[in-house]
Amino acid sequence: MKRLLARVNSWDFVRQMRRNRMALLGLAIVLIFLLAALLAPYVAPRDPLQRSLRQALNGPSWDAPFGRDELGRDILSRVIYGARISLTIGLVSVGIGVLIGIPLGAVSGYFGGVLDLLMQRLVDIMLAFPGILLAIIVVSTLGIGLTNAMIAVGIGTIPTYIRLVRGSVLSIKEYDYISAARAVGAGELRIIFRHVLPNCMGPIVVQSTLQFATAILWAAGLGFLGLGAQRPTPEWGAMLANSRLYIRVAPHATAFPGVAILLSVLGFNLFGDGLRDALDPRLRGSL
């Protein structure tokens, strides 16, 4: 019976996603960037670090569809390799938020009491800072670099996951099947990880998809400020920072990395909104 219900729910989810054209558009954008990141050595026309000072700031052409940057490097190749870096940043930062935020949120919501009070006040303090500002503070403490930027962005996502999971657990722990599991002698940790958290996965998956977009945007901001990826790493935010002085004479040098950031964030947001609508029965009627 459980398998039949799971199959029905799966088909219903697929049907709802197929009806949402904006979600499909977001998924297509995400897949394009994902394929570009995975196949970068094969689809990039040139080495992203190869210089050609004679061609510096050349505009788009058949030889270089996105033009050249201030050092004559092929912008298309750098944008493609930048997708690999940006998606890696998103994956690592979301992973940090999931691995730390979900257990803390589950414990806080399930046990409550003084532990919940202290943890929520800590979350309130972290949420009092804008996410990018919190990331800047962490990078300034840990040091400049791509690795520290990923850690900083990941730390900035933790309070969101704590608050999200706590809210879900507060509702789920009151269900009858939780009381039944407790009545048959199941331990508290077993109840949390076996019965409570699996029923929180819908909001977590949606939040993780949306958080990918936020992580890419924050990482680009750190790169633009010189706190993230350092030269000559082909990271979109750093590319914007390096080319901003030439925006009047070579606007393409900033336009294409900026469009890459825009499209990647848009794709993850559209896909995340589609997942939310498909997983929440209350929103299906609006599709």
C-alpha positions in Angstrom: 0.0 0.0 0.0 2.8 2.4 0.9 4.5 1.7 -2.5 1.3 2.4 -4.3 0.8 5.7 -2.5 4.4 6.7 -3.2 3.9 5.9 -6.8 0.7 7.9 -7.0 2.4 10.8 -5.3 5.4 10.6 -7.6 3.2 10.7 -10.7 1.2 13.6 -9.3 4.4 15.5 -8.6 5.7 14.9 -12.1 2.3 16.0 -13.6 2.3 19.2 -11.5 5.9 20.0 -12.6 5.1 19.4 -16.3 2.2 21.8 -16.1 4.4 24.6 -14.6 6.2 26.1 -17.6 8.2 28.5 -15.6 9.6 25.6 -13.4 10.5 23.7 -16.6 12.3 26.8 -17.9 14.2 27.1 -14.6 15.1 23.4 -14.8 16.4 23.9 -18.4 18.6 26.8 -17.3 19.9 24.8 -14.3 20.7 21.8 -16.6 22.5 24.0 -19.1 24.8 25.4 -16.4 25.3 22.0 -14.9 26.3 20.5 -18.2 28.6 23.5 -18.9 30.3 22.9 -15.5 30.7 19.2 -16.0 31.8 19.4 -19.6 33.9 22.6 -19.3 37.2 21.1 -20.6 35.3 19.8 -23.7 33.0 22.7 -24.5 35.2 25.7 -23.6 36.9 26.9 -26.8 40.1 27.9 -25.0 42.0 27.7 -21.8 40.4 30.3 -19.5 43.8 31.4 -18.3 45.4 31.8 -21.8 46.4 35.4 -22.4 46.6 37.4 -25.7 47.4 41.0 -24.9 47.2 42.0 -28.6 43.5 41.1 -28.4 42.8 42.7 -25.0 39.2 44.1 -24.7 38.3 43.0 -28.3 34.5 42.8 -28.7 32.5 39.7 -29.6 33.5 38.0 -32.8 33.3 34.6 -34.5 36.7 33.8 -33.0 35.5 34.8 -29.5 31.7 35.0 -29.3 31.8 36.7 -25.9 34.8 38.9 -26.7 38.1 39.2 -24.7 38.8 40.7 -21.3 41.5 43.1 -20.2 44.2 40.5 -20.6 43.0 39.1 -23.8 41.5 36.0 -22.2 38.4 34.4 -23.9 35.4 35.5 -21.9 33.2 32.6 -23.1 35.7 30.0 -21.8 36.0 31.9 -18.5 32.2 32.0 -18.1 31.9 28.3 -18.7 34.6 27.5 -16.2 33.0 30.0 -13.8 29.9 27.9 -13.9 31.9 25.0 -12.4 33.2 27.3 -9.6 29.8 28.9 -8.8 27.9 25.5 -8.7 30.7 24.1 -6.5 30.2 27.1 -4.1 26.5 26.5 -4.1 26.9 22.8 -3.4 29.4 23.2 -0.6 27.6 26.1 1.1 24.2 24.4 0.9 25.8 21.2 2.2 27.2 23.1 5.2 23.8 24.5 5.9 22.1 21.1 5.6 24.6 19.1 7.7 24.6 21.6 10.5 21.3 23.4 10.4 19.0 20.4 10.0 20.1 18.5 13.1 20.2 21.6 15.2 16.7 22.7 14.0 15.3 19.2 14.7 16.8 19.0 18.2 15.6 22.5 19.0 12.1 21.9 17.8 11.6 18.4 19.2 13.0 18.9 22.7 12.1 22.6 23.2 12.7 24.1 26.6 15.9 26.0 27.5 17.8 24.5 24.6 15.3 25.7 22.1 15.2 29.2 23.7 19.0 29.6 23.6 19.3 28.2 20.1 16.6 30.5 18.8 18.2 33.6 20.4 21.5 32.6 18.6 19.6 32.3 15.4 18.0 35.7 15.9 21.4 37.3 16.4 22.6 35.7 13.1 19.5 36.7 11.2 19.9 40.2 12.5 22.8 40.6 10.0 22.1 40.6 6.3 23.4 37.4 4.8 26.1 38.9 2.6 27.2 41.0 5.6 27.5 37.9 7.8 29.5 36.2 5.0 31.8 39.2 4.8 32.4 39.1 8.6 33.2 35.4 8.5 35.6 35.8 5.5 37.3 38.7 7.2 37.8 36.4 10.2 38.9 33.3 8.4 40.9 35.0 5.6 40.4 35.8 2.0 40.1 32.9 -0.5 37.6 30.7 -2.3 37.5 28.0 0.3 36.9 30.5 3.1 34.2 32.2 1.0 32.4 28.8 0.6 32.5 28.3 4.4 31.3 31.8 5.0 28.3 31.5 2.7 27.6 28.1 4.2 27.6 29.5 7.7 25.2 32.2 6.5 22.7 29.5 5.4 22.6 27.7 8.8 20.1 29.9 10.6 17.6 29.6 7.7 17.7 25.8 7.9 17.5 25.8 11.7 14.4 28.0 11.6 12.8 26.1 8.8 13.3 22.6 10.3 12.3 23.8 13.8 9.0 25.0 12.4 8.3 21.8 10.6 9.3 19.6 13.6 7.0 21.6 16.0 4.1 20.6 13.9 5.1 17.0 13.0 5.9 15.9 16.6 2.3 16.4 17.6 1.0 13.8 15.1 -0.4 10.5 16.3 2.2 8.3 14.7 4.9 10.0 16.7 3.0 9.2 19.9 2.6 5.7 18.7 6.4 5.3 18.0 7.1 6.7 21.5 4.5 4.3 23.0 6.2 1.2 21.5 9.6 2.2 23.1 11.3 4.0 20.2 14.2 6.3 21.4 14.0 10.0 21.0 16.9 10.1 18.4 15.3 7.3 16.5 12.0 9.1 16.4 13.7 12.3 15.2 15.8 10.8 12.4 13.4 7.9 11.4 10.0 9.5 11.7 10.2 13.3 12.0 12.9 14.4 9.6 11.8 12.3 6.6 8.5 14.2 6.7 10.4 17.5 6.7 12.2 16.8 3.4 9.7 18.6 1.1 10.4 22.1 2.6 14.1 21.2 2.9 14.5 20.3 -0.7 12.7 23.5 -1.9 14.8 25.6 0.5 18.0 24.0 -0.7 17.1 24.8 -4.3 16.4 28.4 -3.5 19.5 28.6 -1.3 21.7 27.5 -4.3 20.6 30.8 -6.0 21.4 32.8 -2.9 24.8 31.1 -2.4 25.8 31.9 -6.0 24.7 35.5 -5.6 26.6 35.9 -2.3 29.7 34.2 -3.6 29.7 36.6 -6.6 29.4 39.5 -4.2 32.3 38.3 -2.2 34.3 37.8 -5.4 33.4 41.3 -6.6 34.7 42.7 -3.3 37.9 40.8 -3.6 37.1 38.5 -0.6 36.3 35.4 -2.6 38.1 33.8 -5.6 41.3 35.5 -6.4 43.0 36.2 -9.7 43.3 34.5 -12.1 40.4 32.2 -11.1 37.5 32.5 -13.6 34.8 33.2 -11.0 31.9 35.4 -12.2 32.0 38.0 -9.4 35.8 38.3 -9.7 35.4 38.7 -13.5 33.0 41.6 -12.9 35.4 43.2 -10.4 38.4 42.9 -12.8 36.5 44.4 -15.8 34.5 47.2 -14.1 37.2 49.7 -14.9 36.7 49.1 -18.6 32.9 49.2 -18.7 32.8 52.2 -20.9 35.3 51.0 -23.6 34.4 47.2 -23.3 31.0 46.7 -21.8 30.9 43.1 -23.0 33.6 42.3 -20.4 31.2 42.9 -17.6 27.9 42.1 -19.4 28.5 38.4 -20.0 29.6 37.4 -16.4 26.7 39.5 -15.1 24.2 37.7 -17.4 25.6 34.4 -16.3 24.9 35.3 -12.6 21.5 36.6 -13.5 20.5 33.5 -15.5 21.8 31.0 -12.9 20.0 32.7 -10.0 16.8 33.0 -12.1 17.0 29.3 -13.0 17.3 28.1 -9.5 14.6 30.4 -8.2 12.1 29.4 -10.9 12.9 25.7 -10.3 12.6 26.1 -6.6 9.3 27.9 -6.9 8.0 25.1 -9.1 9.1 22.5 -6.6 7.3 24.4 -3.8 4.1 24.5 -5.8 4.3 20.9 -6.8 5.0 19.7 -3.2 2.4 21.9 -1.5 -1.2 20.7 -2.2 -2.5 24.1 -1.2 -0.7 25.8 -4.1 -1.6 23.3 -6.9 -4.8 24.9 -7.8 -2.9 28.0 -8.9 -0.8 26.3 -11.5 
